[in-house]
Amino acid sequence: MAESIPVDDSPQLFILEDVTGAGKTEAALALTHRLMRIKAADGFYFGLPDMTSSNAMFHRIAEYYQQMLSTDDGSKPDIILSHGAQEMNAQFHEAILALDHPDRSHGETDITTSAQCNQWLADPRKKALLAPVGIGAIDQALLAVLPRRYQALRLFGLNRKVLIVDEVYAADEFMFNLLENLLALHLYQGGSAILLTATLTLKQRQRLTDIWLNAGGLSSQLLQKTDFPLATKISLNAISPVIEQPLSSRKDVSREVKVDFLNSFVCCVEKVLAAIVQGQCVVWIRNTVDDAIEAYQALRSLLTEPERCLLFHSRFVLQHRKEIENHVMTIFGKNSHSEIRRGKALIATPVFQQSLDADADVMISDICPIDDLIQRAGRLQRHTRDSDGVYQHGIKDSRSAPILFIHAPDWKEQPESDWLSHNFRSTQYVYRSPARLWLSMRVLRKLGAIRMPAETRELIDAVYGHAYEQAPEKLKRQENVLIDEERSQEAKAKSYWLQWQLYGYCDRSADNWYEDDADIHTRYSDIETVEVLLLKKTDSGQLVPWVNSAEFSVSLSTVTLSKNKYADKLAPIPRKLIPALNALQQRYHQIRYLQPWLPEQDPNFTYSSTMGFCEK
């Protein structure tokens, strides 16, 4: 498709829907290359959901991006990794050094021979989008439609670039509204965009199509195709503005994952222990950090070798999160083998499904919406392996057929209003949609498996389509809270973004213009958070960051916590250590914007490199 679909030099929107691992990234890059060859674009920005996925994509693209951006004089185009911790990515740091020290010698495999970045461009706030190639959090692009300082520079940086956005399905209503506004403004600049997703509702695809058509002065056009995989091209061609092209998935990514249900915490623990005994590697994805810690503690207390169980979530300081992520990829990544994988367990939160190219022999998932379950199932026996557990492309997997075990409430045709919250209170707090979880469970009970791509549309429509009317009334009543929240998110997004459609691009586009560190964000949350800096006391009575690093001690020692639930309850720095804290602030000026915390002095909360932040 990427090589055959017609392209021209006018603004175009492509929506590529296909299963995980089918090559959507490669298709997007091929399309981008074609647009650049006909001078419809000069570069691209690849926006991803988070820092971890951005790092992984940077590694993939850095090795061959120069093939897309050749120059007559032989100079090497800049490539930027753009997120809040970009300077701590070793490969990106090397790319900067390559231009700062051009006389350094490099081995043939040294990444700096293929990825270079001018240090002036590496400032994430001001200039990160100005490089010809950018990979990073989608937030950096979304900031181009918010009235914050350097907004104009960000918008200028996207000019004549192809905007590629991955995992569009994961955007909540707030972010989706910002994305719609960005797409319209990007079209006004003459830009094209490519949106990638494994699961997208018809309603969302129609919204995105309408935004592009309406921004280009064309009327909405009702979409016709429900095939999957599917490529949708939206252009400003008045005769045929919308082309929907059904695709076929490769045989090696077309799969069936059977589904079974576990209705108690104890059953899940037993399933994990059984997998460990059988020499398998098992992942249990929990919906919240607290639930993950609970399972981790329970399993370690039952294992004779507790080190076989790992914990991965977002409440680690950045240093430990990076270390755990690397450890997880060593065990569960594509290049692992049976000796490393044998008898290992990972308890993780949804960061596992969003960011890592990992592969489990056995998987348990807490109940969640069907699109998230599809994403999680994509990490179950993701890489075909031989009898030694070694990845081999194109072979028949030697493992038994995959089964996704779903930790869910007992099934009830007519459930009470507390069907979900009775034993899954944390899950209801996260998803706030018991009716959609009930519908997800119903369709999986009916089909007995997740068959991709054959039944993708049926699975999605059974939860997000007209079937919603069949959900139990007692559960739908609770949905009103979610509906009100989505309306609030939409209103908040519209109150934030630049009103350029009404007034043009000028001072009147926003009531207020904010500094770059102002409290105006690209992601919606009704939970106020605080950046907490972990400290420890030396034998000499000094306070130092938890992680000792030559350059990044403060950044690597920081964790984000809920303000009301945790940060406000942390023990303050003892009065006698205030002089030591003041001395530390003189050394690291950024500390004044963080909440300092001394774990060893706190009677209620603790921190460790294996469990992260938690209550004692």
Beta strands, then each sheet from edge to edge (+ up, - down):
strand 1: 13-17
strand 2: 43-48
strand 3: 79-82
strand 4: 133-137
strand 5: 161-165
strand 6: 192-197
strand 7: 230-234
strand 8: 242-246
strand 9: 255-262
strand 10: 282-285
strand 11: 309-312
strand 12: 345-348
strand 13: 362-366
strand 14: 403-407
strand 15: 449-452
strand 16: 529-537
strand 17: 543-545
strand 18: 558-562
strand 19: 595-597
strand 20: 605-608
strand 21: 612-615
sheet 1: 3+ 4+ 2+ 5+ 6+ 1+ 7- 8+
sheet 2: 11+ 12+ 10+ 13+ 14+ 9+ 15-
sheet 3: 17+ 16- 18+
sheet 4: 17+ 16- 19-
sheet 5: 20+ 21-
end
